[in-house]
Amino acid sequence: MAPEINLTGFEYEIIQAVAEEMGREPVFVPNDWDGLIPGLSRGLYDCVICGIEITVEKSAEVLFTRPYYVTYEQLVVSKTAPPVTSLEQLAGKAIGTLGQTAAVGMLHKTPGVTVKIYDEEINAYADIVNGRVFGVLLDYPIAKYYAFANPNLRFTGPPFGQISYGIAVARSNSALAGELNDALGRVIASGKMRDILSRWGLWTPMVADTFGQPEDPSLPDTEYRAFVAETTDQPTLWNRLLGYTRFWPLLLKASLVTIEVSLLAMVFAVALGFTLALMRVYGPFPLRWLATLYIEIIRGTPLLIQLLIIFYGLPNIGIKLDPFVAGVLGLALNYAAYEAENYRAGLLAIPKGQMEAARALGMTQRQGLLHVVMPQSFRLVLPPVTNDFISLLKDSSLVSMVTLIDLTGAYKQIATQTFDYFGAGLLVATFYLLIGLPFVRLARYTEQRLLPVNQRRPSRRH
């Protein structure tokens, strides 16, 4: 079961209000930004509300409700940078933004601009301060929350373009799109939308004109001020450490997910890898060819691509896997190829005379493998297999890309809530280290026990 997530924000309140109008209870499913639209097609959730811009390209993939917010792209630069009045002035400069946004299209159409795509807006704005990019072009709400209060940054230029956010629904679910659209219209007409956006500091003349309502906010921007106060306050080291205590339940649950995924994936990888090794060493030509082909294809392609194909690609042919199953399967299939080579090396390292002696004693080839060759080869391959498990444990961080909240997924949540990628990174890295150490010690103990008595290390007891 995924760890519980504490959600807040203007879109969270909007969908709560819409669900109330529909007489439904919303259930929230986390996903990375790049996976939001693909998640609709594979049925992970029924709709998406997360700053998805209504564009011609996206409208070809999903259905959109009427806009629930209208805004523009805001350029943010260093406080010492010269003012910018047009995008053409950015020629020769590196500009950051998020993927799959209208800003990407604007920047690519501007001659001479080097576009840097980020996964997290916090990192993009931090790179302005660090001198890695000249500026960042993103939606006004993002700029207001993550850059406006930063004394090292400033807004510049006019509003660039106009974009609309809509609730996205799978094209096959037009009935739900209609229900959402009607409920959203009632939320806007009743003034609830104006109240929500006002409290979050996002009620603008552009939004008021779109909804045909007064320009003045209906309520003070209390939520925005609270956000600024929390994120601009500089806590002491002790207070920061105490602040992390509220994330312990999330970290513990995420650790269990990481351990479960890693152990199950390694068990399947060992079984499949050993089967592939036997096929390559002792199988007939067709089996040797198939095993070799599998190993070369898997080792020659990135694990992340394999995971994304399993999770997002297989639904196109009718195979929809649970995120946990997809994560385990992806890691297992990938590491099986590496395990196969470990076991093949171990099998080939045993002198042929061992098998010949076993056959001379009346054993079948299967018995010789089982009782003579395999036990000796297992002792040889244990160290590299142990190293592979530690690598798999770390590579399990990629399952966060298929919506699993493992330790890496927890890290992203903690870092975005605390704005502390360094401290959160050290904390999560410590969890990975603590998880891996017991398995390293167990493997070393097993290695010692498998050695002949005369090769074991002497006991330290006195």
C-alpha positions in Angstrom: 0.0 0.0 0.0 1.4 3.4 -0.9 2.4 5.8 1.9 -0.2 8.4 2.8 0.4 11.9 1.3 -0.6 15.2 2.8 -2.0 17.3 -0.1 -2.7 21.0 -0.2 -2.9 23.7 -2.9 -5.4 25.6 -5.0 -6.0 22.7 -7.4 -6.6 20.3 -4.5 -9.3 22.6 -3.2 -10.8 23.1 -6.7 -11.2 19.4 -7.3 -12.6 19.0 -3.8 -15.2 21.6 -4.6 -16.0 20.0 -7.9 -16.3 16.5 -6.3 -18.7 17.9 -3.7 -20.9 19.3 -6.5 -20.9 15.9 -8.1 -21.6 14.1 -4.9 -18.4 12.1 -5.0 -15.3 11.5 -2.8 -12.0 12.2 -4.6 -9.2 9.6 -4.3 -5.8 11.1 -5.1 -3.1 9.1 -7.0 0.4 10.5 -7.2 2.4 10.5 -10.4 5.4 12.4 -12.0 4.6 15.3 -14.3 5.7 13.5 -17.4 3.5 10.5 -16.6 0.2 12.4 -16.0 -1.3 12.1 -19.4 0.0 8.5 -20.1 -1.5 7.5 -16.7 -5.0 8.4 -18.0 -4.7 6.1 -20.9 -3.7 3.1 -18.7 -6.4 3.8 -16.2 -4.4 4.8 -13.2 -6.9 7.5 -12.4 -10.1 9.0 -14.0 -8.9 12.7 -14.4 -5.9 14.9 -13.9 -5.8 18.4 -12.4 -2.2 19.6 -12.2 -1.7 22.7 -14.3 -2.3 20.7 -17.6 -2.4 23.3 -20.3 -5.2 23.1 -22.9 -3.4 22.8 -26.2 -4.2 21.4 -29.7 -1.7 18.6 -29.2 -3.0 17.5 -25.8 -6.6 17.9 -26.9 -5.9 15.2 -29.5 -4.9 12.8 -26.7 -7.4 13.7 -23.9 -10.7 15.5 -23.3 -10.6 18.8 -21.4 -13.2 20.6 -19.3 -13.7 24.3 -19.5 -10.7 26.3 -18.1 -10.5 26.5 -14.4 -7.6 28.9 -14.6 -6.2 31.3 -17.2 -2.7 32.8 -17.0 0.5 33.6 -18.9 4.2 32.8 -19.0 6.4 34.8 -16.6 10.1 35.3 -17.2 12.3 35.2 -14.0 15.9 36.4 -14.0 18.6 37.2 -11.5 18.1 40.5 -9.6 21.3 41.8 -11.3 20.3 40.9 -14.8 19.2 43.6 -17.3 15.5 44.0 -18.0 13.9 41.9 -20.8 11.1 43.2 -22.9 10.8 40.5 -25.6 11.9 36.9 -26.0 14.1 37.8 -28.9 16.5 39.5 -26.3 17.2 36.0 -24.9 19.2 34.9 -28.0 22.5 33.3 -27.0 21.2 32.7 -23.4 20.2 29.5 -21.6 16.6 29.5 -20.4 15.1 26.9 -18.1 11.5 25.6 -18.1 9.5 22.4 -17.4 8.8 19.8 -20.1 5.5 19.5 -21.8 4.6 23.2 -21.2 3.7 26.1 -23.5 6.9 27.8 -22.5 8.9 25.0 -24.2 7.2 25.8 -27.6 7.8 29.6 -27.1 11.5 29.1 -26.4 12.1 26.7 -29.2 10.5 29.2 -31.6 12.9 31.9 -30.4 16.1 31.9 -32.4 19.4 31.5 -30.5 17.9 30.4 -27.2 19.3 27.3 -25.5 16.4 25.5 -23.7 17.1 23.5 -20.5 14.3 21.2 -19.5 13.9 20.5 -15.7 11.8 18.0 -13.8 11.3 20.3 -10.8 10.7 24.1 -10.9 12.6 24.5 -7.7 15.8 23.3 -9.4 15.2 25.6 -12.4 15.0 28.7 -10.2 18.0 27.6 -8.1 20.1 27.4 -11.3 19.4 31.1 -12.0 21.1 31.9 -8.6 23.8 29.4 -9.3 24.5 31.0 -12.7 23.7 27.9 -14.7 20.9 29.6 -16.7 20.1 33.2 -17.5 16.4 32.9 -16.6 13.4 30.6 -16.3 10.1 30.9 -18.3 7.2 29.3 -16.6 3.5 29.8 -15.7 2.8 32.8 -13.6 1.5 30.7 -10.6 4.7 28.7 -10.5 6.8 31.9 -10.7 4.8 33.6 -8.0 5.2 30.7 -5.6 8.7 29.6 -6.2 10.5 32.8 -7.3 8.7 36.0 -6.4 9.7 36.0 -2.7 13.3 35.1 -3.5 15.5 38.2 -2.9 18.0 37.0 -5.5 15.4 36.8 -8.3 13.0 39.2 -10.0 10.2 39.2 -12.6 10.9 40.9 -15.9 9.2 41.4 -19.2 5.5 41.6 -20.2 3.1 38.6 -19.9 4.1 36.2 -22.6 1.2 34.4 -24.3 -2.0 33.2 -22.6 -2.6 29.7 -21.4 -5.5 27.9 -19.9 -5.6 25.0 -17.4 -8.3 22.3 -17.7 -9.2 19.1 -16.0 -8.0 16.3 -18.3 -10.1 13.1 -18.9 -9.4 10.1 -21.1 -11.0 10.4 -24.5 -13.0 7.2 -23.9 -14.7 8.8 -20.8 -16.8 11.6 -22.3 -19.5 11.1 -19.7 -17.2 11.9 -16.9 -15.8 14.9 -18.8 -19.4 16.3 -19.1 -20.1 15.8 -15.4 -16.9 17.5 -14.4 -17.5 20.4 -16.8 -21.0 21.0 -15.4 -19.8 20.8 -11.8 -16.9 23.1 -12.6 -19.3 25.6 -14.1 -21.3 25.6 -10.9 -18.2 26.1 -8.7 -17.2 29.1 -10.8 -20.7 30.6 -10.9 -21.2 30.3 -7.1 -18.1 32.3 -6.4 -16.3 29.3 -4.7 -13.6 29.5 -7.4 -13.0 33.2 -6.8 -12.7 32.5 -3.0 -10.2 29.6 -3.6 -8.0 31.6 -6.0 -8.2 34.7 -3.8 -6.9 32.9 -0.7 -4.1 31.4 -2.7 -3.1 34.8 -4.2 -4.0 33.7 -7.8 -7.1 35.8 -8.5 -5.9 38.1 -11.4 -7.6 40.5 -13.8 -7.1 37.9 -16.5 -9.0 35.3 -14.5 -11.7 37.7 -13.5 -12.3 38.7 -17.1 -12.5 35.1 -18.2 -15.1 34.2 -15.6 -16.9 37.6 -15.9 -16.5 38.4 -12.2 -15.1 41.4 -10.3 -11.3 42.0 -10.5 -10.8 42.4 -6.7 -10.1 39.3 -4.7 -13.0 38.2 -2.5 -10.7 37.1 0.4 -7.2 37.9 1.7 -4.4 35.8 0.2 -3.9 33.9 3.5 -2.7 30.7 2.0 -0.1 32.4 -0.2 1.3 34.4 2.8 1.5 31.3 4.9 3.4 29.5 2.1 5.9 32.4 1.8 6.3 32.6 5.5 7.1 28.9 5.8 9.4 28.7 2.8 11.4 32.0 3.4 12.0 31.4 7.2 15.5 30.2 7.8 15.2 27.5 10.6 18.1 26.5 12.8 19.8 23.1 12.1 18.0 21.7 15.2 14.6 22.9 14.0 15.3 21.6 10.6 16.1 18.2 12.0 12.9 18.3 14.1 11.0 19.2 11.0 12.0 16.0 9.4 10.4 13.9 12.1 7.0 14.5 10.5 8.2 12.5 7.5 9.2 9.4 9.4 6.0 7.5 8.6 6.4 8.3 4.9 10.1 7.2 5.0 9.4 4.0 6.9 6.6 3.0 4.5 8.7 4.0 1.5 11.6 1.9 2.9 9.4 -1.2 3.1 8.3 -0.6 -0.5 12.0 -0.4 -1.6 12.9 -3.6 0.3 9.9 -5.5 -1.0 10.6 -4.5 -4.6 14.3 -5.2 -4.4 14.0 -8.6 -2.7 11.3 -9.9 -5.1 13.1 -8.6 -8.1 16.3 -10.2 -7.1 14.7 -13.6 -6.5 13.1 -13.6 -9.9 16.4 -12.2 -11.5 18.4 -15.1 -9.9 16.0 -17.7 -11.1 15.7 -16.4 -14.6 19.4 -15.6 -14.8 20.4 -19.1 -13.8 18.0 -20.5 -16.4 19.5 -18.3 -19.1 23.1 -19.3 -18.1 22.2 -23.1 -18.3 20.6 -22.4 -21.8 23.8 -20.7 -23.0 26.3 -23.2 -21.6 24.5 -26.6 -21.9 21.4 -25.9 -24.2 21.0 -26.8 -27.9 21.7 -24.1 -30.5 18.2 -22.6 -30.6 18.1 -22.1 -26.8 21.7 -20.7 -26.8 20.7 -18.3 -29.5 17.6 -17.1 -27.7 19.4 -16.7 -24.4 22.2 -14.7 -26.0 19.7 -12.5 -27.9 17.8 -11.7 -24.7 20.9 -10.9 -22.7 22.4 -8.6 -25.4 19.1 -6.7 -25.9 18.4 -6.2 -22.2 22.0 -5.2 -21.4 22.1 -2.9 -24.4 19.0 -0.8 -23.4 18.5 1.5 -20.4 16.6 0.1 -17.4 14.4 3.3 -17.3 13.2 2.8 -20.8 12.4 -0.8 -20.1 10.4 0.2 -17.0 8.4 2.8 -19.0 7.7 0.4 -21.8 6.4 -2.2 -19.3 4.3 0.3 -17.4 3.1 2.7 -20.1 3.7 0.8 -23.3 2.2 -2.6 -22.6 -1.3 -1.2 -22.0 -1.4 -0.4 -25.8 -1.5 -4.2 -26.4 -4.0 -4.8 -23.6 -1.5 -5.6 -20.7 -2.0 -3.4 -17.7 0.2 -4.1 -14.8 -0.1 -2.8 -11.2 2.7 -0.3 -10.4 4.3 -2.7 -7.9 4.2 -5.6 -10.3 5.6 -3.5 -13.1 8.4 -2.3 -10.9 9.4 -5.8 -9.8 9.1 -7.2 -13.3 11.2 -4.4 -14.9 14.0 -4.8 -12.4 13.9 -8.6 -12.5 14.0 -8.8 -16.3 16.9 -6.4 -16.4 19.1 -7.9 -13.8 18.4 -11.4 -15.0 20.6 -10.6 -18.0 23.5 -9.6 -15.7 23.0 -12.6 -13.4 23.0 -14.9 -16.4 26.5 -13.7 -17.3 27.7 -14.2 -13.6 26.4 -17.8 -13.6 27.8 -18.5 -17.0 31.2 -17.4 -15.9 30.8 -19.5 -12.7 29.8 -22.6 -14.7 32.6 -22.2 -17.2 35.2 -21.7 -14.4 34.6 -25.3 -13.1 37.1 -27.6 -14.9 35.5 -30.0 -17.4 37.2 -32.9 -15.5 34.7 -32.3 -12.7 31.8 -33.3 -15.0 33.7 -36.1 -16.6 34.5 -37.5 -13.1 30.8 -37.3 -12.2 29.8 -39.1 -15.3 32.4 -41.7 -14.7 30.8 -42.3 -11.3 27.5 -43.1 -13.0 25.8 -39.7 -12.7 23.7 -38.3 -15.4 24.5 -34.8 -16.8 21.7 -33.4 -14.7 23.0 -35.1 -11.6 26.5 -33.9 -12.3 25.3 -30.3 -12.7 23.2 -30.5 -9.6 25.6 -32.2 -7.2 29.1 -31.3 -8.5 29.2 -28.3 -10.9 26.5 -26.0 -9.4 27.6 -26.0 -5.8 31.2 -25.1 -6.8 30.0 -22.4 -9.2 27.7 -20.9 -6.6 30.6 -20.3 -4.3 32.4 -18.4 -7.1 29.5 -16.2 -8.2 28.3 -15.2 -4.7 30.5 -12.0 -4.5 29.3 -10.6 -7.9 25.7 -11.6 -7.1 25.9 -9.7 -3.8 27.2 -6.6 -5.7 24.4 -6.9 -8.1 21.8 -6.9 -5.3 23.3 -3.7 -3.9 23.1 -2.2 -7.4 19.5 -3.4 -7.8 18.6 -1.9 -4.4 19.9 1.5 -5.7 18.4 1.1 -9.1 15.0 0.4 -7.5 14.9 4.2 -7.2 13.7 4.2 -10.8 10.4 2.6 -9.8 9.3 6.1 -8.6 8.8 6.7 -12.3 5.9 4.2 -12.4 4.1 5.9 -9.5 5.4 3.8 -6.7 6.3 5.8 -3.6 9.7 4.2 -2.7 12.5 6.0 -1.0 13.3 8.1 -4.0 9.6 9.1 -4.4 9.6 10.0 -0.7 12.7 12.1 -1.3 11.0 14.1 -4.1 8.0 14.8 -1.8 10.2 15.8 1.2 12.4 18.0 -0.9 9.6 19.9 -2.6 7.8 20.5 0.7 10.9 21.6 2.6 12.8 23.2 -0.3 15.9 21.4 1.1 17.3 19.0 -1.5 20.6 18.7 0.3 19.3 17.8 3.7 16.5 15.6 2.4 19.0 13.9 0.1 21.4 13.0 2.9 18.5 11.7 5.0 17.2 9.4 2.2 20.7 8.3 1.3 21.2 7.3 4.9 18.1 5.1 4.6 19.5 3.4 1.5 22.8 2.8 3.3 21.1 1.3 6.4 19.0 -1.0 4.2 21.9 -2.2 2.2 24.4 -2.9 5.0 22.7 -5.9 6.6 22.5 -7.6 3.2 26.3 -7.0 2.7 27.1 -8.5 6.1 24.9 -11.5 5.4 26.5 -12.1 2.0 30.0 -11.9 3.6 28.9 -14.4 6.3 27.6 -16.8 3.7 30.8 -16.5 1.7 32.8 -17.5 4.8 30.5 -20.4 5.5 30.9 -21.7 2.0 34.7 -21.7 2.0 36.5 -24.9 2.8 37.4 -25.1 6.5 41.1 -24.6 5.8 40.4 -21.3 3.9 38.1 -19.7 6.5 39.3 -16.7 8.5 40.4 -17.6 12.0 37.9 -16.7 14.8 38.7 -13.6 16.8 37.5 -15.1 20.0 40.1 -15.4 22.8 
